[in-house]
Each structure stands twice: as structure tokens, then as C-alpha cells.
Amino acid sequence: MNSDKQIIAVDVMGGDGGIPLMIKGIEFAVKLFPSEIGELVLVGNEAAIQEQILRCKATFRHKDVKIYNASQAIDMAEKPMHALKNKKDSSMFRAVDLLREKQVAGILSCGNTGCLVAGGTLKLGVMPGIDRPALATVIPAPTNHFVLVDVGANPATSAKSLVHNALLGTLYYKAAIDPQKDPRVGLLTIGTEEGKGSETICTAHEMLKKINGEIRYCGLIEGFQLFGGEIDVVICDGFVGNILLKAIESLAGTIKNYIKAEMKKNLLRMLGAFLASGAFRAMKRDLTADKYGGAPLLGLNGIVVKAHGSSSVEAVAHALRLTFRLSKMNGEQFLNNRIEKINLLIE
Amino acid sequence: MNSDKQIIAVDVMGGDGGIPLMIKGIEFAVKLFPSEIGELVLVGNEAAIQEQILRCKATFRHKDVKIYNASQAIDMAEKPMHALKNKKDSSMFRAVDLLREKQVAGILSCGNTGCLVAGGTLKLGVMPGIDRPALATVIPAPTNHFVLVDVGANPATSAKSLVHNALLGTLYYKAAIDPQKDPRVGLLTIGTEEGKGSETICTAHEMLKKINGEIRYCGLIEGFQLFGGEIDVVICDGFVGNILLKAIESLAGTIKNYIKAEMKKNLLRMLGAFLASGAFRAMKRDLTADKYGGAPLLGLNGIVVKAHGSSSVEAVAHALRLTFRLSKMNGEQFLNNRIEKINLLIE
């Protein structure tokens, strides 16, 4: 195996749905995106994987799929330090090992975020010029879907890391949303007047103005601007981003469930909901994050994509496609060309 | 005038709707809550206020309403330091002066938040034992509306201030939502395992466990728990809270507008929306923040309530009721009884 052949390793033990859901997700990906999904290495308990492939009569048996046995699994509550010490033969870390040894071009895991960040950073190392990796995700909005970065890899960030996030987010936008567009980047804060917000924010704002041209920096933005279609890449530290992401997902889900429940309260409403069902289908289509599915851990020497522990079959399929796309787009070169120049400009 | 008579001063120059909207809001309050609205002092341009009262034939002319003339107004983009120096006779600062001189029991303003925080803190001073004031607000959710504190008064907070926010938020919950309930308090972070999150969060968590009993502390919470009905008072720093509040409001508005637009796309959907209109009315009733309206600036020597610059007539009316309620509930005594004890426990 070598990375030119675009082989992706999938940690099939992570995720709340276990092996069955991961296998279904992979199968769905092969069906939805036959031209984009290349070779796969499924990492986990070999017997269980074999059994599941047979059980669900997975069509991808015909494709080039290998299994790499790993005797351990990392659970969702496990602490990174404990896992690094005691779970050397876990599916997640074995997948990372395959990437480090360049046997695969990228990895996908739905497992424990903290362990993936710690294991990925330690085993792969960060790219030259970058201090810390960042987790990026796509937030769906009616006018334009946007990238939010960092959503949890680096909670106590520096101004320089925020600037790097702008570059990493730009790369991810091109991979996940639109390769042709130079996305508009905004720095999230609590007031857009110059000098407002923390010292870190103010310093990052000055740095970002300096590197405008390398990326398309549009200035400071506030929370109420997120969904207005003005910005394509939103930068923040991992503490704010993680809380924001979870709150946004939770609120959207809450509103959806609320409407569903209200629509079922009497026959008249049920009829109304039936007649207007096109609107709800449109909403499901436009405002779901499932078609992005993965949150790449950017800035490492290698493509690492994290998908939600609670990913649906569709989300796993899209996350797998994203992993192949990121592997193919040669993000390393995109970053290498810019990161040194940016660091010179801001130092 | 003295504060026992429950007189509230209203800065009628702040807010995007200007004097007309404020006057309408006050009139609406008198109509909706005749037993709760006491005496009022309207602070601003006397001639303009008189004219507006006559123009809209405000019924509260019959109530005990005084006008206090102020020659200046603070606009929304004005910086606090500039305003403090140059806008001594502004409606906002004159209202604060009336409160400091105990001529009124509380004030309401829809004006510039930064100026109100700065002017309020400087002129009134913080309560003994409290380091910094905090802005609190109510977020509507289907199962339970909850208090979020701080939403912007204190962006770079300390562990001790977070603990004080828990107490201030508890007080506000009792004033705005349910006087009989001891609200469940949660500290917002990015992972609920012990030791996760920033040092400030970890220290505050330990302190909050120590004062459990004085308030009802339920532990660390994550963004996805906000809307699940588990917590009544959510504590965070003003940077996170401000971004979160604005993002939540923006997302809720975005989804509402999206559904509206989709429902109007063809006749079938319009009929469906008409039949199901009860569901949308329920949503408007259950998920609006208008009936809270105000965000009190808590922890000062005096009741200061800030309402949105873009407040509706209904929001102004509810914010005014809140100002009277906070003035009547003797929050100072509630806090005085607890703050010294709490500070001893956590130091």
C-alpha cells in the first residue's frame, strides 16, 4: 500500500452505532459516490467486521477492502492520557499508525474526540509552521453554509493559532464546499469596533489584516452575523467553538422536534403539515449537516477526519467522501506554500 | 421621591425605535400589568416626550408620570469612555444619577450596552463582596426557559466572578421566571469530565461544589444540554455568553424566516400553513423572549435593566414589569445574606 493510491483507513469501532452503522455508512458511500471512494482499510475486531459484512451483505465486498485487526477499542468517556498508555492496539490508534507509516492517505474515526486529537497530534505531529491542530466543521445555514474552526481541539488558543485557523478553515472550505471560491473569513468576537474583545482577539485581528491577500479576511464579526450569509469561514478558539457548535445543533434539533410535536396535536394540523410537507423536506435538505458529516482535524502531518459519535449512516458516508477529497486535494502543498509566508508577515 | 414608593426611571432616548416606541411600550405595560407598574420618570428630551405622549394619546397620562429633561442622547456606536466624558447630560446617565441619588428604585434603558455597563458600574458601584457586575438574560426553550449569565458585561472573567454569576442568576430566575423555585445551576464548558475545560472553569467548578446549598449547583454542562430542560441558570463568561446569545437569537430568527419563505412558495403549502397555523402560534408563544424583554445588569448598588436596542413594544412592556419586580423583591437583601457567606466558603 502507498498513499498515492488514495487508501483510507476507517476506525470502525468508534461511534455510538458500532461496527454495524459504520459498515452501513461505508456501503452507502460506495453507492452514493462510486467514483470518489477509493480503497479502504477497516480497522477493528476482524471477526466482528467480517461477520457484519456478511450479515448486511455489503456490496463493497466486491471493492478493494482490507481489514486490519486491532484488539482494543477506545470508549467515549476514556481520557486521552489513559488511552495513550493502555490502548496501543486500539482501532483508533492503529488507524493513526497506518497513516504515520504512510500506508494510508487519511483516516476517519467516529470515536472519542479528545483521544483522536491527542493521539493524532502525538503520533503524526503538527505541520511545520503550525503550533496546534484545529477541528473544523461545516454549519448549514439557508443562504450559505459556513465553516466554523476551531470547534474543540485547542480551547486556550493564541492569536497566532487563530490566524492559522483562518488558513486551515479556508482549506477546509475549498475541500468541503467550493474549491473555486476564496471564502470570506471572519473573526468571531463580542463587538466589531476596533479594540473590543480580548487582547488575543485584538492581536489576531491585526495579524489577519496583515495577511489579507493570502486569505480573504473580512474583519471582526458578532454572533448575530453567523447566519446572515456574510461570512464563509468563522474563526474562534476551541472553547467558544465547541460550546457554539453544540448549542447550535441542540437548538436546531429542539426547534425541529417542537414543530413536529405541535404538528401532530390535532387532525387539522396534521393535514396542514401534510400539504406543506415540501417545505419541511426543503428544510431537511438545506439545513442538515449530514452531507458534510466529518470534522477534519487540520494542521497535522496527515489527513484525520473525525465524525460525530452519533453519526447517521448518511453522515458516515459523507465523512468518508470528505476524507478522500481532503486526501486528493493535496492540502499539504496548499498549506506549505502559505504558512511560512504568513508566519513571516505576522511575526 | 424616595425608593420605597417604587418609582422607576426610563431612559426613553435609547433604543432603535426612539421615543415613540418607548412610549408605546410603557403604555402597553400599563395596560397589560396595571397592578405591577408603579410611578415612572421618563428621562430624555422633555418637549419631544410631551409631544409623543400627546400624539399617541397615551393613556398613562392619567397615571403618575413625571418627565426629567436631559439634553443629550447616547447613540449605539458611542464608546463608553467618550460617553462618560462628553455625555454627562444624556438620558441614560441622568437616569443612572436618579438611581444613585435614590430618587428612583430602578432604571430601564434600551440604549448602548457598553455605556450602560460602564456608567452603571462607575456611578453606582458594585455591591459589597461582588467584583464585577453581570448581564443576565432569559433564553426561551420548549421545556423550560433558562437564565444565561453573563451575556457581555464581563468578557474576561475570574472563577470567583463565575461563582457570583451563579448567585446573581439565581436571583434573576426568581424575579423573572419563578419566585418559588430554587433553580438548577450549571457551569457551561466543553466537556463534563472533571478536569476538562480551562483552569478558570475548573476552579469555579470546585468553588461551586463548596457553596452548593446556598445555590443549587448541578455541575458542568455542555452546549448540547442547554435546550434539554435540565438546567435553569447557565453560567459562563461574558465573551462566550454574548456570542452564544447572539448566535442563538440569530439562528432562531433564521429558521423562522426560512420556514415562512418556504411556506409561501406555492398555494398548497400556503393552505397547509393556514391549517397548521395553531402550531406556529404556539411556537411564537413558547419560543419568544419578548415576555422577558430585559437583561438586568446584576451586582450593582441599584436595579439596572437593559433591554435590546431593537426591542418591540411588547419587549419594552415586559422589561418595565421586570424592572418593577426586581425593585420590589428586595434583591439586595437576598444577595447580602448570601454573598459574604459564599465568599468565606470559596476563599
Interface residues (C-beta under 8 A of the other chain):
Chain A: A77 K79 G114 A141 P142 G152 P155 A156 L188 T189 I190 G191 E193 G197 S198 E222 G223 F224 Q225 L226 F227 G228 C236 G238 F239 V240 N242 I243 L244 L245 K246 A247 I248 E249 S250 L251 A252 G253 T254 I255 N257 Y258 I259 E262 M263 K265 N266 L268 R269 L271 G272 A273 F274 L275 A276 S277 G278 A279 A282 M283 D286 L287
Chain B: A77 K79 G114 A141 P142 G152 P155 A156 L188 T189 I190 G191 E193 G197 S198 E222 G223 F224 Q225 L226 F227 G228 C236 G238 F239 V240 N242 I243 L244 L245 K246 A247 I248 E249 S250 L251 A252 G253 T254 I255 N257 Y258 I259 E262 M263 K265 N266 L268 R269 L271 G272 A273 F274 L275 A276 S277 G278 A279 A282 M283 D286 L287
